[in-house]
Amino acid sequence: REAAKMGLQVLFHEKPFAGINGSGKHANWSVGTDTGLNFFYPGKTEEGAKLFVTGIACLAYGLSQHNELVRCSVATAGNDHRLGAQEAPPAIISLYPG
């Protein structure tokens, strides 16, 4: 409704217009415990660092074992609208740990 008030429409396509950057497609993960412990945060203690390394190792192993499933979720028809240049190829998965 808010978009309509401004004469706009909401589009959920990651690249709705040729030659113009859209919102892109992102899959942000956060994995932790029910007490708020984040597996992908290295922390400032040895215990936190061990948990972080273990979490990253488990993620890497899971991606290597199930890469076809992950690829299906990111390599979609929307990639036809990619602009190139600074955009990562669809086969790239980047991890920003902090």
Buried (B, 14 or more C-beta within 10 A) or exposed (E): EEEEEEEEEEEEEBBEEEEEEBEEBEEEEEEEEEEEEBBBBBEEEEEBEEBBEEBBEEBEEEBEEEEEEBBEEBEEEBBEBBEEEEEEEBEEBEEEEE
